[in-house]
Amino acid sequence: MRMRVLHGRIGGGQKDAGVAALLFVGGVVLLHSGAYSARDSGTAWSVTEYGYPAPALIGTLAAVCAAVALRRRAPVAGLVIGTIGFVADVVMGAALGTILIYTDNLYAACIYGPRKLSRILPALSATLTIALGVAVFATGQQLSASIVLMVVIAMVLVTPVATATVVKQHRDRAETERLHADQVVRLAELDRREAVNAERTRMARELHDVIANHLGIVVLQSTAVLARPDLDAETVRRLLTTIRENGVQGLTEMGAFIDLLRDDTAGEGLPSTSTRISELGRLIEQAGEQAHLETIGEPRPLPATVELAAYRITQESVTNALKHGGDGPIGVQLRYREGEIDLTIDNELNGSATPELPGCGAGLTGMRERAALLGGRLTAGSSGHGWRIHVVLPTSTRTVADG
């Protein structure tokens, strides 16, 4: 950024030097055409002696032109040099070109100079204009002459400063708006990234629940079939039926998930919001004879998000129990309470778990996320000789919406 600013100042300085040279040539032409007033002092500086503009007036013209060349690189130094040249020009007479170019010195000092200078110059130029007008009136007692002089001085001193002040205010406002726009863009980008990360987390959780749990049941049941060649035909049939049901259900839910991702007009609904807590019985049946479900309280309609979360948490807990608990008993208790439901999943750890079953290790994280999104709470840990998952989910519409 600093390199770009430095490069801009160098490039601007080269342009200013060219402009200063052109202004100097134009000022000399004006002097040669007689657009000046010089006092004949009878010295070598006299206009009458040489028949062309006095060298002193050319020197003051050169001073204000040099200030133009410094307007970007050294605006304060340029204003000092230009003011010396302007005052000397007025004392010796007055050259139209020098006066006009000095107005640019004032303008450039306000635009490119320090902020403090841009605040001082308007008051200083206005005060000087009024003071000179009052001095002329006090000397000659001619009101009209003093008013005319004040107007002329104001055009030279006040007008360029006032113009520069207005331009600088607009530039500052535009810069402020640009910075504000940049901040808005950055905030929008942060919001977009946050939304993308949240959506990726949600998709990862849903994919885990849709694929990992169904495939986990398939792997567990098929492993049991392969490990027990002494199973009777009815048991094998039951296990294969469970494997098929989980495969079909997994494919169905995956298809719904893919359709949702491909549909640009789809809302924010989850792909499996049709899953109901009433289907927990079928889920427990698929887990095998060692799993059982106990329902306490009067079942009632629940918000779809609560039913989905309860089903997915139970599904993940039962799958983990089958992976790590072997053929130990699995107990699922669903308790209906006022304003909430209470889920407890217990399983014993008997050391006969199926070894080296693949997994992504995101199950417990996903369960905690589901509970937190609804304003619920979930705890998991050892309980006696087994493992317990306990979750409480609020069921009131307001609480669920807030969560």
C-alpha positions, 0 to 999 in steps of 0.5 A: 500500500505504501509503495503504491502511494509513493509511486503515485506521488512520484508520478504526480510530481512528474506531472506537476513539474510539466504543468509548472513548466507550461504555466511558467511559459504562459505567465511569461507570455502574459507578462510580455503582452503587458498583463502586469503593473510594475513600478518604475524605480529607475534602476536596472529592474525598470521595465522602461529601460529594457522594454520587456517585463522586469526580471523581478516579475519573472522571478516571482512568476518562477516562484509560484510555478515552483510551488506548483511543481511541489504541490503533491510532494511538498505542499507546505514548502510549496505554499511557503515558496509561492507565498513569498513569490506572491507577496514580492510580486504584489509589492513590486506591482502585480502580474496577472499570471502570478496572481492566478497561479498563486490561487493554485498554490492555495488550493493545492496546500488545502488538498494535499497538505496536512489536515491542520493546514486545511483547517487554518487556511480558510480562517486565515484567508478570510481574516486577511481579506477583511483586514486589508479591506479595513486598512484601505478604508481606514487609509482612504475613507473610501467605502466603495474602493475598500469593498472592491478591493475586498472582493478582489482579494477574496477571489484570490485568497478565499475562493481557492481555499473555500473550493479546496475545502469543499472538495476535500470534504467530498473526498473525505466523505467518499473515502469514509464511504469506501471504507464503510463499503469495504467493512460491509464486504468483509462482514458479508464474507465472514457471514458467508463463511460462517453460513458455509461452515454451519451448512457443512457441519449440518451436512456432515451430521446428516450424512453420518446419520444417514449412512454410518448408522444404517451401514453400521447395522448392516456390518454388525448383522452380516458379521454375526451371520458370518461368525455363527455358522451354527445359526438356524435358518430362521435366525439367518433369515431374520438377520438378512431381513434386517440387513436388507431393511437397513440397506433400503432405508439408507438408500432411500434417505440418501436419495432424499438427501441428494435430491435436496442438495440438487434442488435450488428452490429447497428450503432449510429443512433437513432431508429426513424431517419425516422421521418420527419418534413413533418409529423407535420401535422399528429401530429397536427391533432392527437392533436385535433381541438384546435391545428393548424400548420402554415408553413412560408417560402419554405420547403426544405430537411433538415438533418435527425437529424434536422428533428427528433429533430424538430418533437420530440420537437414539439411532446413533446410541444404539449403533454405538452400543452394538459396536462396542457392547457386543451382545450385551443388553441395550435399554432405551427409555423414552419419558414424556414430561411437561414441556420436554422429553427425556431419553436414556440409552443404557448398554452393558460392556461385556467385552465381546464387541465386534473388533475393528469396525470402521467409523469416523468418530463423529457420533457423539459430537453430532448428538451433542450438536443436535441437542444444543440446537434445540436448547437441550442437554446431553450427557454421556459417560460410564454407568456401572458396568456399561455406558449411558447416554442421557438427553433432555429435549424441550418440546414447547414450540417457543423453546424449540424455535429459540434453540 
